[in-house]
Amino acid sequence: MEQRVVEELSPYRTFSRAEWASLRKDTPMTLTVGEVARLRSLNDRLDMAEVEDIYLPLSRLLSMYVAATQNLFRAQQGFLGTEDVKMPYVIGVGGSPAVGKSTTARVLEALLARWPNTPKVELVTTDGFLYPTAVLEREGLMERKGFPESYDLPALLHFLSEVKAGHRPARAPVYSHIVYDVIPNHWVEISHPDILIVEGLNVLQAARPPKDGNGIPFVSDFFDFSVYIDADEDMLRCWYVDRFLTLRETAFRDPMSYFHRYSQLSDEAAVETATSIWTRINLLNLKENILPTRQRADLILKKAANHSVEQVSLRRL
């Protein structure tokens, strides 16, 4: 009885994988097997079935949402008698470390760019807006990297404001996961996209309302649609440790890697180190900052132990 009441009061409509997959209807598959493989992140699971069952229905839904937003924009233009530049449709993708945010963002980028009207789709990660390592070290924030206070929020908000206004090309800093730092004087230019995807750990976070009512906007204020990738804590820890072990054999072996010192760890020591980092930093960030934002998303993709999405929750309109 209590569960039924909770479901009735929930702002979400929840679908099983099979129910959600049926909503694909006649949406065509526009990606090849090779392209799907290249979109997959390290240790993540992505195959044609996942794209067909999960991402093609989502692509169909987003096509409707984007069209409706464009119609509303034109209606407002007519009401105001203005000729404003068309604003891009902004999609936020958030969730825990190791949950597969990057894979989801890249798949959406690839699918949306292949709609019949071939819109211009851009993807930006918030990693580039982290403060440089030198700043984080000076401020004692290296153990808080990825937490809200480790980002240059004014710069990120300024970037999103420029993109949303459509006045001129906007530049986002470039981040290197090899050197674990923002690359000085390197930028990616975002110029009048039809759709912008913004991926990051804390993109759905909201600020505490100010007492004077004059608060600074937060990142999700610029989103037209948002996706949260969800999974149980035990799964996330396992995925993080597995990814660490894989990186130990690959990227960490690069002498330029910030984590090169971990490349010679034994299996036992590597598992212990990865688990410590997860518990000390990532799990804390998840509990304090990331998980509390889940209910702010328009769509929640719940993953199973094998990384496949088993349940989809869509916010009711």
N, C-alpha and C positions, 0 to 999 in steps of 0.2 A: 504494500500500500504506500509506504513512505517513498520507495523507489519510483513508483508511478507518479507521485506528486512532484518529485524532483524533476523527472523527465518532462512533465507538463509545464513546469515553471522555467525550464532551461531556455536560454536565448538561442540554443542550437538545435538543429535537426540532425540526428546522427544516422549514418548509413553504414551497413556492413560493406566489405570490399565488393561483394557481388552486386549489392544494390547500387553502389556508386558506379561500378563499371557499366551497368546497364544504361546509365545516363549519357554514355558516349554517343548513342544514336548512330548517325552516319558520319561523324567527324572522321576525316581521313587520316591515316597514318602517313606522316610526311618525313619520317626519319628512317634511315637504314640501320641495319644491325651494327655496322661499323661505327656509325655516328653515335648511336646509343652507347656503345662501349667507350668511346672517347669522352663522353659527357660524364661518365661515372667517376666519382671521387675515390681516393685510396680506401680500400677495404669496405666500400659501400656496395650495396646491391642495386643494380639497375639492369633490367633486361627489357625485351620488347613487351612482355606481358605486363610489367609494371607501368610502362608508358601507356599501353592500351587501356589498362584497367583504372589507373589513377590520374595520369596527366592529360590524356585526351579528353575525358569528361571535364576536367578543370579548365582546359583550354577552351572547350565549348562554352562553359559558364562565363569565363572571362571575356569571350567575344561578345556575349550579350551585355555584360556589365560595361564594357568599354563603349559599345554602341549607345547604351542608355545614357552614359555620362556625356558623350558627345552631343546627343540630342538635347540634354539638359543645358549644356553650354550654349548651344545655338538658341535655345529658348530664352536664356538669360540675356544673350546679346540682343535679341529682338525686343525684350522688355526694356533694357537700358538704352537701346539705340547706340551701342558701341560696336567697334570692330577690333576687339582684343585678339591678340595672338592665341591660337588654340593651345591650351595647357596639356602637357603630357599626362598620361595615366600612369600613376606611380604605384607599384606593388612592393610591399615589404615582406621579407622572408626572415623569420627569426627562429631561435631555438638554441639548445645546448651545444657545447663543443662535441664533435664526433657524431652528431645526430644525422648529418647529411644535408645540411642547409645548402652547401655549394652545389651539390648534385641537383637538388630541386630547382635552384635558381637557374642553373645552366640549361636544364631541360625545358623550363618555362620559356627562357630566352629563345631557344631553338624552335620550339613549337609556335610561339607567338609570332616570330619573324616570318613564318611560312603560311600565315593566313593568306587567303586569296588576294587581299588588297596590299600584301607585303609591307606591313608597317615597319618603321625603323625602331628596333628594340635595342636598348642599351642595358648593361649590367654593371653595377658598382658595388663593391663590398666596403663596409665601414672600417675594415682593417687599416686602410690608408689614412684614416682620420685619428688613429692612435697617436698619442704624443711620441716623439722620437725616443729611442732608448735612453739617450743622454738625459733627457728631461725626466723620464720615469725614474732613472737611477738617482738623479739629484733630489727628486721629491719623495724618494722612498716608496715608489709605487710599482716596482717590478713584480712584486708578489701579488699586485692587484691588476696586472695587465689583463684587459678584457672586461674589467669592472667599469661601470659608468664613468668614474672619475678619471680613468686612463685615456679617455677620448677628448679630442679638441672639439667639444660640442659647438662652440660658436662657429668654427670653420665648417662643420658638417651642416649646421642649420643654414649658414650663408650659401653653401653649395646647393642645397635643396631648394632654397628660396629662388636662386637664380634659374635653376632648371625649371621649376614650376612656373615662374613668370615668363619664361621663354624669350627673354630680352636678348640674350647673347650666349655663346658657348660657355659652359662652366667647366672648371678644371677640378679633378679629384686627385689627391696624392696617390702614389703607387707604393704598395707594401710588398716586401720580399719575405717569404716564409723561410728562405735559406738563411739570410742574415738576421731574420727576426726583428726587422726594423723598417721604418719608412725610408724610401730611397730619396735622398736629397735632389731637388730640382728635376724630378721625374713626375709627369702628370699624365692622366688620361683625360681627353677632352670630350665632353658630352655636349653635342650640338643638336638642339631641337628634336629630341626623340619623340616618337608617338607614344612609346611605352618605356618607362624606366623601372628596372628591378633593383631594389636596394636590399642587400643581404648582410646580416650581422647578428651578433649575439643579443644585443640589447635594443634592437630597433623598435620594439613595441613598448618600451618603458615609458611611463608617464611621470611627470614631476608632481610633487605635492602642491596642491592649490595654494597660491599666495594669499595672505590675509587682505592685501590691498586690491586684489583682483587684476593686477597688472603683471601677470606671470610671463616668463619667457616661453615660447612655444617649444614643444618637443618633437622629436623626429617623426613620430607616427602622425602628427598633425598634417603632414604632407602626403600621407598615403591615401589612395583611393580604395585599396584592397590589401589585406594582409594575411599571411600564412604563417602558422606556427607548426614546426615539426616536433612531435612529441614522442617520448619513449620512457620506459621505466628507468629509474636510477641505476639498477643493477646492470641493465643492458648497456646503458651509456658508459658505465665504468668499463665493462668488458670491451666495448668498441674502442674506447679511448686507449686502453692498454694494448689491444691488438694493433691499432694504428701506430702506436709508439714502437712496438716491436718490428713492424714492417719498415718504418722510417729509420730505425737503427741499422737495418740492412741496406738502405737505399740513400735517402737524402742526407742523413746524418753523417755518412761517410765522406761527403764533400768537405774538404778542409775549410771552406768558407762558411760552412754551416755554424750557426750559433750553438747548435747542440752537438757539434762534432765530438765533444768529450764523452757523449753517451754511446758512440758507435762501437766501442770496445767492451761494453758491459756484457757480462754473462746473461743467459736467459733469466736466471733467478734475480740477479741484480737489476736487470732492465724492468722486470715485472714489478719489483719492489719500488723502483724509482718512479715509474709511470703511475703506480697506484698512489704513491705519496703526493705527486703533483696533482693528480685528479682530486684527491680528498682535500688537500690543503688549499687549492686554488679554484679548480673548475667546479667541484661540487658546491663549494661555498658560494660561488658566483651564481650557480644554477638556483640554489635555494633562496638566496637573498634578492636576486635581481631578475633572473630570466624566467623561471617558472611562474612567479606571480603575474607575469604579463600574458600568460597563455589565454586567459579569458578575454583579452582585448582583441584577439585575432578574429578575422572574418571566417577563416577556415583553419581547422586543426587536423593535421594528418598524424594519426597514431600508428607508430611502427611496432612490428613484432620483432622477436629475437633475431630473425634472419634478415632484418632491415627492410622487409617489404611492408607496405602500408596495409594494415588490417581493418582500419576504421577511419571514417571521415566525418567530421562534424562541421556543418555549415551554419553560420549565424542567420537567424531568421530576419527577414526585412519587416 
